[in-house]
Amino acid sequence: MLLGRTANGLYWMNRYIERAENMARLIDAGLRMALTRNESDAEEWTSVIMSSGVEAGYRSKHDEFNAANVCDYLLRDIENSSSVLSSIETARMNARMVRTALTRETWESINDAWMSFRRMLSGPLDEREVPKVLDAIKRETAQIRGAFHGTMLRNEIYDFSQLGIFIERADNTARILDVKYYVLLPSISWVGSSMDNYQWESILRSVSAHRSYRWVYDAAYKPTNIAEFLVLSRRMPRSLAFCYRMIDDSLEGLASDYGIRHPSHEMCADMLSKLKAMRIKDVLDEGLHEFLTDVILRTNRLGDQVARDYRFF
Amino acid sequence: MVAFDEMRPEEAGLRNPYSEYDGWLTEQDTARLGQKMKDAENVFRRTGITFAVYGEQNAAERLIPFDIVPRIISGAEWRRLTLGIEQRVQALNAFLEDIYHRQEILRAGRVPKELIAGNVAFLPEMIGLRPPAGVYTHIIGTDIVRTGENDFFVLEDNARTPSGVSYMIENRETMMQLFPELFKRIKVRPVENYPQLLRQSLAAVAPRSADEQPTIAVLTPGSFNSAYFEHAFLADHMGVELVEGHDLRVVDGHVAMRTTEGYKQIDVLYRRVDDDFLDPLSFNPDSVLGVPGIMDVYRAGNITIANAPGTGIADDKAIYSYMPEIVEFYTGRKPILGNIPTWRCSEPDSLAYVLEHLGELVVKEVHGSGGYGMLVGPAASKKERDAFAQKLKARPGNYIAQPTLALSTCPILTDAGLAPRHVDLRPFVLVSDRIRIVPGGLTRVALQPGSLVVNSSQGGGTKDTWVLDD
């Protein structure tokens, strides 16, 4: 038994920590692209903004898509509720609210991250400092996760936290793919051009999968393999299939603890069985963009349904 | 005005309770101590032991400064203090029971009727209502000041929702982390079992309708409240839920909390929300911090509210001056712990005296707390005193006055070495089927030389308080 408000706090605390980390990865990939290309990098920064789902907010403040503006908006603009600074603020606020449900180690790691992000992001960033800041963000969030997995009891508190992490992550991976889906489509016949290579690597880099890809597939990037890796792989911790397996695990854990199933269980099971049965050819035949739009929509609905089923409010 | 120093009083040299500590201290080098002071601050910052000061922008969360020199009390001193405190809290509960029922003390003319009838801290809703187990104020923080070797006085009886107990525990925790060797050398009585005692205490006053393991919850106004850290700390250490008003609702004649599995009944509510906000149906209708209808459940005897609504009448500053009479009336004995002489400005003679001696007195608002709205005569300018005199004349009944006490001092560590600062003490008392007092309390210390204001909202700090096992 857990207060509905506590379950809600755990869920959002973890969504925002995950979001802060994903934001750092996205920017990292963007910087990399900007470094390795000669032509204008505006396109790349546009897709970074679109993948973060903050396009409208960004356009209302900035006209140009460049490294300085994008980094500032995604890292430290508090008017952007998904910026790293806003995310850690929200995560900590939720953590404070559910403090009694967290181990001391977990709370302290979140509080540490909050203190260090506020210090790092208090003033405008020198572009040369950005890589260091991104490293620090990834390190701090990794530390939170380490403290969390190392010390938290595997009970309902853990389950609601996991739901937050993997619903956020599924949404994030789906968005990154959707913004660049056309790059992966076989019908567009630039295959083999250096342009594609960069783009493909950037997708993998945004989910920190550029190394693990090579462990699973050949060193050469192939669009179908990349799509398969990020959509269907059961081993890749940021793939849609993996995220849904984790979501399902947690929902099933709750069902067996509480002895009751809810509509969210069926929604999740549906999606999971679909992902299990699919081959990447099916996905591409169905239309990658249509498929991803559907995943983003379903993932959102699933989050709302979990909130209803477990009385978050 | 020479203050009594608890470590080295002027006339007597080193006092006994400090002898072991002093021996250790002389072996330390100052650089190491300075480093320990910084370590302590980091511990507090990392664990997020902060409080909020209302009305301050940005500094939404602040640390209460912590000093690493302990305040040490001997076992014998402590025994005497506890006897006095026990007597006092018994009298407080007896007074509350009486004042909301037969009002014998008013009939006997020992406390004036007007003081109750016209008092906003007196809740008519509580008249004739008998709380479960007959206890009104379950958790009390008795503020005690010292002026000499044997002179202890009660400054305030905090019988509503006293705070600070989490600092008592965290201060000890920090000291044990910083100076483990000291605790091997000196036998200090433990305070960290307070949350367990609190839980036992609350369970012991559960309503009859509760089962053997009553469900307890801590009610907080929310994470923006200045004492939120403490609310979370206590819920956590007791292993009970920390709830907010909107988590609760009345279901089938009981107060229940909304959980991931539906509504679950609560038997005992340790509330850290003021009376006014407790039930919008009975009190402030705009409150969103409370539970609509909780007073009906309370009247039906289906929930214990700790502390009971309306306990404020017992720690009201206007009532304070009658505490010696109150203690004697209900316990049949003279108070073991004295009161500070108090002038009630509502009385014309007293008012005249206070106005004439404003430069020597501390004048307090009857309903104020936290050091706000008070005048410390000797520290105030002529202009401030004149302005205050106008307020006094306009509403004399709103004020009491007390002499400026030479509060005892304890050394703190400053950049220039040890230096004496004024302190007070808040031991925490639990009342249920019996009275429990953890050996220790919160020592608050004024950080400015000569300052008498120890309130954390006014820049005061805290110290670990040691009661020796001797």
Contacts between the chains, C-beta under 8 A, distances in Angstrom:
chain1	res1	chain2	res2	distance
A	1	B	259	4.8
A	1	B	260	6.8
A	1	B	261	5.5
A	1	B	264	6.3
A	2	B	259	6.0
A	2	B	260	4.8
A	3	B	241	5.8
A	3	B	243	6.5
A	3	B	247	5.5
A	3	B	257	6.1
A	3	B	258	6.8
A	3	B	259	5.7
A	3	B	260	7.7
A	4	B	247	7.2
A	4	B	258	4.7
A	4	B	259	6.1
A	4	B	260	5.8
A	5	B	244	6.8
A	5	B	246	7.6
A	5	B	247	5.4
A	5	B	258	7.5
A	6	B	241	7.9
A	7	B	260	5.1
A	93	B	223	6.8
A	96	B	48	7.3
A	96	B	223	4.9
A	96	B	228	7.2
A	96	B	232	7.5
A	97	B	222	8.0
A	97	B	223	5.0
A	99	B	232	4.4
A	99	B	236	6.8
A	99	B	242	7.9
A	100	B	232	5.5
A	100	B	235	4.9
A	100	B	236	4.2
A	100	B	241	7.6
A	100	B	242	5.0
A	104	B	47	7.3
A	107	B	47	7.7
A	107	B	48	6.9
A	108	B	46	5.5
A	108	B	47	6.3
A	108	B	48	7.7
A	111	B	46	6.3
A	111	B	47	7.4
A	111	B	48	4.8
A	112	B	46	6.5
A	115	B	45	7.2
A	115	B	46	8.0
A	156	B	260	6.7
A	160	B	260	7.9
A	254	B	260	7.7
A	258	B	260	7.2
A	258	B	261	5.4
A	260	B	261	7.8
A	310	B	260	4.3
A	311	B	258	5.5
A	311	B	259	7.1
A	311	B	260	6.1
A	311	B	262	7.4
